[in-house]
């Protein structure tokens, strides 16, 4: 059950990123989708959707790798020293 939930958590941002790529492609070819009035607005909405989708998937994977101690040292969180602020 937990694997299905994890898969759904990753599929939804992937779909959002895919829709963002489609919006950017359509705006480059001059196809305006119904809720947008300008191709530039459509392109930036697609860019934001793509960036957020990729950011969420990347952050989720980095979290899982850190949790399982499989990430490289430069991506592991540094432990705070007790004497420093």
N, CA, C and O atoms as CSV, one atom per row, in Angstrom:
chain,resi,resn,atom,element,x,y,z
A,1,UNK,N,N,0.815,-1.193,0.000
A,1,UNK,CA,C,0.000,0.000,0.000
A,1,UNK,C,C,0.864,1.264,0.000
A,1,UNK,O,O,0.554,2.233,-0.693
A,2,UNK,N,N,1.946,1.248,0.779
A,2,UNK,CA,C,2.808,2.428,0.837
A,2,UNK,C,C,3.514,2.680,-0.491
A,2,UNK,O,O,3.771,3.829,-0.850
A,3,UNK,N,N,3.829,1.612,-1.221
A,3,UNK,CA,C,4.484,1.790,-2.517
A,3,UNK,C,C,3.532,2.421,-3.524
A,3,UNK,O,O,3.955,3.198,-4.380
A,4,UNK,N,N,2.258,2.092,-3.425
A,4,UNK,CA,C,1.274,2.697,-4.319
A,4,UNK,C,C,1.130,4.186,-4.009
A,4,UNK,O,O,1.038,5.005,-4.923
A,5,UNK,N,N,1.111,4.533,-2.741
A,5,UNK,CA,C,1.023,5.946,-2.348
A,5,UNK,C,C,2.263,6.704,-2.826
A,5,UNK,O,O,2.154,7.824,-3.326
A,6,UNK,N,N,3.434,6.096,-2.672
A,6,UNK,CA,C,4.674,6.738,-3.136
A,6,UNK,C,C,4.653,6.922,-4.648
A,6,UNK,O,O,5.110,7.946,-5.157
A,7,UNK,N,N,4.131,5.946,-5.359
A,7,UNK,CA,C,4.033,6.063,-6.812
A,7,UNK,C,C,3.090,7.190,-7.202
A,7,UNK,O,O,3.390,7.958,-8.116
A,8,UNK,N,N,1.963,7.296,-6.527
A,8,UNK,CA,C,1.016,8.377,-6.821
A,8,UNK,C,C,1.626,9.737,-6.502
A,8,UNK,O,O,1.401,10.711,-7.221
A,9,UNK,N,N,2.398,9.797,-5.420
A,9,UNK,CA,C,3.058,11.054,-5.057
A,9,UNK,C,C,4.028,11.493,-6.146
A,9,UNK,O,O,4.211,12.691,-6.357
A,10,UNK,N,N,4.645,10.557,-6.831
A,10,UNK,CA,C,5.581,10.905,-7.894
A,10,UNK,C,C,4.893,11.091,-9.245
A,10,UNK,O,O,5.377,11.854,-10.082
A,11,UNK,N,N,3.779,10.409,-9.467
A,11,UNK,CA,C,3.111,10.504,-10.768
A,11,UNK,C,C,2.417,11.848,-10.945
A,11,UNK,O,O,2.447,12.412,-12.038
A,12,UNK,N,N,1.803,12.364,-9.909
A,12,UNK,CA,C,1.061,13.622,-10.035
A,12,UNK,C,C,1.975,14.787,-10.432
A,12,UNK,O,O,1.627,15.511,-11.365
A,13,UNK,N,N,3.127,15.013,-9.778
A,13,UNK,CA,C,4.012,16.083,-10.259
A,13,UNK,C,C,4.585,15.796,-11.641
A,13,UNK,O,O,4.878,16.724,-12.395
A,14,UNK,N,N,4.747,14.513,-11.981
A,14,UNK,CA,C,5.210,14.169,-13.323
A,14,UNK,C,C,4.194,14.558,-14.379
A,14,UNK,O,O,4.560,15.043,-15.450
A,15,UNK,N,N,2.929,14.351,-14.086
A,15,UNK,CA,C,1.865,14.754,-15.011
A,15,UNK,C,C,1.817,16.273,-15.128
A,15,UNK,O,O,1.639,16.809,-16.222
A,16,UNK,N,N,1.974,16.961,-14.015
A,16,UNK,CA,C,1.977,18.433,-14.035
A,16,UNK,C,C,3.144,18.946,-14.874
A,16,UNK,O,O,2.983,19.888,-15.649
A,17,UNK,N,N,4.320,18.332,-14.724
A,17,UNK,CA,C,5.474,18.741,-15.525
A,17,UNK,C,C,5.231,18.452,-17.005
A,17,UNK,O,O,5.616,19.246,-17.862
A,18,UNK,N,N,4.602,17.334,-17.306
A,18,UNK,CA,C,4.286,17.011,-18.697
A,18,UNK,C,C,3.310,18.000,-19.306
A,18,UNK,O,O,3.466,18.392,-20.462
A,19,UNK,N,N,2.307,18.407,-18.545
A,19,UNK,CA,C,1.369,19.417,-19.034
A,19,UNK,C,C,2.090,20.742,-19.257
A,19,UNK,O,O,1.803,21.458,-20.217
A,20,UNK,N,N,3.032,21.068,-18.362
A,20,UNK,CA,C,3.814,22.295,-18.533
A,20,UNK,C,C,4.641,22.271,-19.805
A,20,UNK,O,O,4.741,23.281,-20.500
A,21,UNK,N,N,5.239,21.121,-20.117
A,21,UNK,CA,C,6.020,20.994,-21.357
A,21,UNK,C,C,5.100,21.156,-22.566
A,21,UNK,O,O,5.474,21.796,-23.549
A,22,UNK,N,N,3.901,20.579,-22.496
A,22,UNK,CA,C,2.940,20.718,-23.592
A,22,UNK,C,C,2.521,22.173,-23.772
A,22,UNK,O,O,2.407,22.646,-24.903
A,23,UNK,N,N,2.291,22.891,-22.668
A,23,UNK,CA,C,1.919,24.302,-22.773
A,23,UNK,C,C,3.035,25.126,-23.415
A,23,UNK,O,O,2.770,25.997,-24.243
A,24,UNK,N,N,4.287,24.848,-23.029
A,24,UNK,CA,C,5.404,25.579,-23.622
A,24,UNK,C,C,5.534,25.267,-25.113
A,24,UNK,O,O,5.777,26.164,-25.920
A,25,UNK,N,N,5.371,23.992,-25.475
A,25,UNK,CA,C,5.462,23.605,-26.883
A,25,UNK,C,C,4.369,24.283,-27.695
A,25,UNK,O,O,4.633,24.812,-28.774
A,26,UNK,N,N,3.136,24.270,-27.180
A,26,UNK,CA,C,2.032,24.892,-27.901
A,26,UNK,C,C,2.228,26.395,-28.052
A,26,UNK,O,O,1.869,26.963,-29.084
A,27,UNK,N,N,2.786,27.037,-27.052
A,27,UNK,CA,C,2.996,28.484,-27.166
A,27,UNK,C,C,4.095,28.809,-28.168
A,27,UNK,O,O,4.042,29.853,-28.818
A,28,UNK,N,N,5.085,27.941,-28.304
A,28,UNK,CA,C,6.135,28.170,-29.308
A,28,UNK,C,C,5.545,28.074,-30.715
A,28,UNK,O,O,5.926,28.840,-31.601
A,29,UNK,N,N,4.618,27.138,-30.923
A,29,UNK,CA,C,3.999,26.983,-32.233
A,29,UNK,C,C,2.783,27.883,-32.424
A,29,UNK,O,O,2.125,27.808,-33.462
A,30,UNK,N,N,2.472,28.729,-31.450
A,30,UNK,CA,C,1.406,29.710,-31.590
A,30,UNK,C,C,0.011,29.178,-31.327
A,30,UNK,O,O,-0.969,29.794,-31.745
A,31,UNK,N,N,-0.100,28.051,-30.647
A,31,UNK,CA,C,-1.412,27.491,-30.315
A,31,UNK,C,C,-1.775,27.953,-28.914
A,31,UNK,O,O,-1.079,27.638,-27.949
A,32,UNK,N,N,-2.872,28.705,-28.805
A,32,UNK,CA,C,-3.296,29.220,-27.505
A,32,UNK,C,C,-4.365,28.288,-26.942
A,32,UNK,O,O,-5.386,28.035,-27.582
A,33,UNK,N,N,-4.117,27.784,-25.737
A,33,UNK,CA,C,-5.082,26.931,-25.053
A,33,UNK,C,C,-6.121,27.836,-24.386
A,33,UNK,O,O,-5.821,28.984,-24.056
A,34,UNK,N,N,-7.321,27.335,-24.190
A,34,UNK,CA,C,-8.483,28.143,-23.796
A,34,UNK,C,C,-8.309,29.053,-22.577
A,34,UNK,O,O,-8.676,30.223,-22.688
A,35,UNK,N,N,-7.778,28.621,-21.412
A,35,UNK,CA,C,-7.781,29.564,-20.285
A,35,UNK,C,C,-6.778,30.715,-20.434
A,35,UNK,O,O,-6.858,31.691,-19.689
A,36,UNK,N,N,-5.846,30.621,-21.371
A,36,UNK,CA,C,-4.834,31.665,-21.542
A,36,UNK,C,C,-5.208,32.560,-22.716
A,36,UNK,O,O,-5.791,32.102,-23.699
A,37,UNK,N,N,-4.865,33.847,-22.602
A,37,UNK,CA,C,-5.186,34.783,-23.678
A,37,UNK,C,C,-3.970,35.117,-24.537
A,37,UNK,O,O,-4.122,35.503,-25.696
A,38,UNK,N,N,-2.778,34.977,-23.989
A,38,UNK,CA,C,-1.558,35.291,-24.719
A,38,UNK,C,C,-0.619,34.090,-24.691
A,38,UNK,O,O,-0.604,33.320,-23.730
A,39,UNK,N,N,0.160,33.942,-25.752
A,39,UNK,CA,C,1.095,32.814,-25.801
A,39,UNK,C,C,2.214,32.992,-24.786
A,39,UNK,O,O,2.730,32.007,-24.257
A,40,UNK,N,N,2.595,34.228,-24.507
A,40,UNK,CA,C,3.659,34.455,-23.528
A,40,UNK,C,C,3.206,34.036,-22.130
A,40,UNK,O,O,3.974,33.433,-21.380
A,41,UNK,N,N,1.979,34.352,-21.786
A,41,UNK,CA,C,1.424,33.942,-20.490
A,41,UNK,C,C,1.345,32.420,-20.403
A,41,UNK,O,O,1.643,31.836,-19.361
A,42,UNK,N,N,0.945,31.788,-21.491
A,42,UNK,CA,C,0.863,30.334,-21.543
A,42,UNK,C,C,2.248,29.715,-21.396
A,42,UNK,O,O,2.400,28.707,-20.705
A,43,UNK,N,N,3.266,30.305,-22.038
A,43,UNK,CA,C,4.622,29.786,-21.949
A,43,UNK,C,C,5.147,29.866,-20.523
A,43,UNK,O,O,5.735,28.907,-20.025
A,44,UNK,N,N,4.940,31.007,-19.858
A,44,UNK,CA,C,5.441,31.154,-18.489
A,44,UNK,C,C,4.690,30.254,-17.502
A,44,UNK,O,O,5.284,29.756,-16.545
A,45,UNK,N,N,3.403,30.045,-17.725
A,45,UNK,CA,C,2.659,29.105,-16.882
A,45,UNK,C,C,3.203,27.695,-17.071
A,45,UNK,O,O,3.351,26.954,-16.099
A,46,UNK,N,N,3.497,27.318,-18.300
A,46,UNK,CA,C,4.091,26.014,-18.572
A,46,UNK,C,C,5.475,25.879,-17.975
A,46,UNK,O,O,5.835,24.818,-17.465
A,47,UNK,N,N,6.255,26.950,-18.037
A,47,UNK,CA,C,7.596,26.934,-17.455
A,47,UNK,C,C,7.532,26.742,-15.944
A,47,UNK,O,O,8.309,25.972,-15.380
A,48,UNK,N,N,6.623,27.429,-15.302
A,48,UNK,CA,C,6.462,27.294,-13.843
A,48,UNK,C,C,5.993,25.889,-13.486
A,48,UNK,O,O,6.496,25.292,-12.534
A,49,UNK,N,N,5.037,25.356,-14.240
A,49,UNK,CA,C,4.540,24.007,-13.966
A,49,UNK,C,C,5.645,22.969,-14.142
A,49,UNK,O,O,5.765,22.047,-13.336
A,50,UNK,N,N,6.448,23.115,-15.190
A,50,UNK,CA,C,7.544,22.180,-15.426
A,50,UNK,C,C,8.581,22.268,-14.322
A,50,UNK,O,O,9.031,21.247,-13.802
A,51,UNK,N,N,8.959,23.481,-13.964
A,51,UNK,CA,C,9.970,23.662,-12.924
A,51,UNK,C,C,9.499,23.108,-11.582
A,51,UNK,O,O,10.268,22.450,-10.881
A,52,UNK,N,N,8.249,23.367,-11.222
A,52,UNK,CA,C,7.733,22.863,-9.948
A,52,UNK,C,C,7.629,21.341,-9.936
A,52,UNK,O,O,7.924,20.709,-8.922
A,53,UNK,N,N,7.217,20.754,-11.040
A,53,UNK,CA,C,7.125,19.303,-11.117
A,53,UNK,C,C,8.480,18.627,-10.981
A,53,UNK,O,O,8.629,17.659,-10.235
A,54,UNK,N,N,9.469,19.142,-11.708
A,54,UNK,CA,C,10.822,18.573,-11.642
A,54,UNK,C,C,11.430,18.823,-10.265
A,54,UNK,O,O,12.120,17.955,-9.730
A,55,UNK,N,N,11.183,19.997,-9.685
A,55,UNK,CA,C,11.716,20.318,-8.359
A,55,UNK,C,C,11.153,19.370,-7.303
A,55,UNK,O,O,11.889,18.893,-6.439
A,56,UNK,N,N,9.860,19.098,-7.368
A,56,UNK,CA,C,9.244,18.210,-6.389
A,56,UNK,C,C,9.783,16.788,-6.519
A,56,UNK,O,O,10.105,16.154,-5.514
A,57,UNK,N,N,9.882,16.286,-7.738
A,57,UNK,CA,C,10.392,14.924,-7.945
A,57,UNK,C,C,11.844,14.828,-7.493
A,57,UNK,O,O,12.225,13.858,-6.838
A,58,UNK,N,N,12.655,15.823,-7.835
A,58,UNK,CA,C,14.064,15.826,-7.420
A,58,UNK,C,C,14.215,15.899,-5.912
A,58,UNK,O,O,15.052,15.203,-5.337
A,59,UNK,N,N,13.411,16.736,-5.264
A,59,UNK,CA,C,13.465,16.843,-3.809
A,59,UNK,C,C,13.024,15.565,-3.123
A,59,UNK,O,O,13.599,15.168,-2.110
A,60,UNK,N,N,12.002,14.919,-3.673
A,60,UNK,CA,C,11.528,13.653,-3.102
A,60,UNK,C,C,12.602,12.567,-3.222
A,60,UNK,O,O,12.854,11.823,-2.274
A,61,UNK,N,N,13.226,12.489,-4.392
A,61,UNK,CA,C,14.276,11.484,-4.574
A,61,UNK,C,C,15.487,11.768,-3.688
A,61,UNK,O,O,16.082,10.841,-3.139
A,62,UNK,N,N,15.858,13.042,-3.545
A,62,UNK,CA,C,16.982,13.380,-2.677
A,62,UNK,C,C,16.670,13.033,-1.230
A,62,UNK,O,O,17.539,12.539,-0.511
A,63,UNK,N,N,15.436,13.286,-0.793
A,63,UNK,CA,C,15.026,12.938,0.565
A,63,UNK,C,C,15.143,11.436,0.790
A,63,UNK,O,O,15.648,11.000,1.825
A,64,UNK,N,N,14.681,10.644,-0.173
A,64,UNK,CA,C,14.743,9.182,-0.034
A,64,UNK,C,C,16.192,8.687,-0.015
A,64,UNK,O,O,16.524,7.772,0.739
A,65,UNK,N,N,17.045,9.283,-0.833
A,65,UNK,CA,C,18.447,8.868,-0.876
A,65,UNK,C,C,19.161,9.238,0.421
A,65,UNK,O,O,19.973,8.461,0.923
A,66,UNK,N,N,18.864,10.422,0.970
A,66,UNK,CA,C,19.465,10.803,2.252
A,66,UNK,C,C,18.998,9.872,3.364
A,66,UNK,O,O,19.785,9.478,4.225
A,67,UNK,N,N,17.723,9.526,3.342
A,67,UNK,CA,C,17.154,8.665,4.369
A,67,UNK,C,C,17.811,7.285,4.343
A,67,UNK,O,O,18.052,6.696,5.398
A,68,UNK,N,N,18.099,6.771,3.165
A,68,UNK,CA,C,18.718,5.452,3.019
A,68,UNK,C,C,20.244,5.519,2.994
A,68,UNK,O,O,20.907,4.500,2.799
A,69,UNK,N,N,20.802,6.714,3.191
A,69,UNK,CA,C,22.247,6.954,3.221
A,69,UNK,C,C,22.928,6.483,1.938
A,69,UNK,O,O,24.005,5.889,1.977
A,70,UNK,N,N,22.287,6.756,0.804
A,70,UNK,CA,C,22.850,6.401,-0.487
A,70,UNK,C,C,23.266,7.626,-1.298
A,70,UNK,O,O,23.815,7.486,-2.391
A,71,UNK,N,N,23.010,8.827,-0.772
A,71,UNK,CA,C,23.381,10.039,-1.485
A,71,UNK,C,C,24.871,10.309,-1.314
A,71,UNK,O,O,25.495,9.842,-0.361
A,72,UNK,N,N,25.429,11.067,-2.247
A,72,UNK,CA,C,26.836,11.433,-2.139
A,72,UNK,C,C,27.039,12.337,-0.934
A,72,UNK,O,O,26.089,12.934,-0.428
A,73,UNK,N,N,28.278,12.435,-0.480
A,73,UNK,CA,C,28.580,13.224,0.718
A,73,UNK,C,C,28.193,14.687,0.561
A,73,UNK,O,O,27.733,15.310,1.519
A,74,UNK,N,N,28.370,15.238,-0.621
A,74,UNK,CA,C,28.056,16.661,-0.797
A,74,UNK,C,C,26.563,16.943,-0.690
A,74,UNK,O,O,26.175,18.089,-0.463
A,75,UNK,N,N,25.709,15.923,-0.848
A,75,UNK,CA,C,24.272,16.099,-0.719
A,75,UNK,C,C,23.745,15.723,0.652
A,75,UNK,O,O,22.570,15.950,0.939
A,76,UNK,N,N,24.576,15.159,1.496
A,76,UNK,CA,C,24.149,14.800,2.853
A,76,UNK,C,C,24.128,16.058,3.710
A,76,UNK,O,O,24.963,16.945,3.533
A,77,UNK,N,N,23.186,16.139,4.628
A,77,UNK,CA,C,23.101,17.306,5.498
A,77,UNK,C,C,24.261,17.275,6.491
A,77,UNK,O,O,24.640,16.225,7.011
A,78,UNK,N,N,24.807,18.457,6.730
A,78,UNK,CA,C,25.894,18.580,7.693
A,78,UNK,C,C,25.316,18.664,9.103
A,78,UNK,O,O,24.346,19.385,9.338
A,79,UNK,N,N,25.904,17.936,10.026
A,79,UNK,CA,C,25.458,17.992,11.434
A,79,UNK,C,C,25.948,19.283,12.049
A,79,UNK,O,O,27.096,19.676,11.845
A,80,UNK,N,N,25.075,19.954,12.809
A,80,UNK,CA,C,25.467,21.196,13.463
A,80,UNK,C,C,26.350,20.888,14.657
A,80,UNK,O,O,26.107,19.941,15.404
A,81,UNK,N,N,27.375,21.702,14.823
A,81,UNK,CA,C,28.232,21.562,15.988
A,81,UNK,C,C,27.577,22.252,17.176
A,81,UNK,O,O,26.952,23.299,17.011
A,82,UNK,N,N,27.707,21.689,18.354
A,82,UNK,CA,C,26.997,22.209,19.524
A,82,UNK,C,C,27.527,23.563,19.984
A,82,UNK,O,O,26.781,24.320,20.604
A,83,UNK,N,N,28.780,23.896,19.707
A,83,UNK,CA,C,29.363,25.141,20.195
A,83,UNK,C,C,29.133,26.322,19.304
A,83,UNK,O,O,29.411,27.450,19.711
A,84,UNK,N,N,28.631,26.117,18.083
A,84,UNK,CA,C,28.463,27.213,17.131
A,84,UNK,C,C,27.004,27.595,17.015
A,84,UNK,O,O,26.106,26.796,17.278
A,85,UNK,N,N,26.783,28.874,16.602
A,85,UNK,CA,C,25.410,29.361,16.388
A,85,UNK,C,C,25.028,29.202,14.961
A,85,UNK,O,O,23.912,29.552,14.578
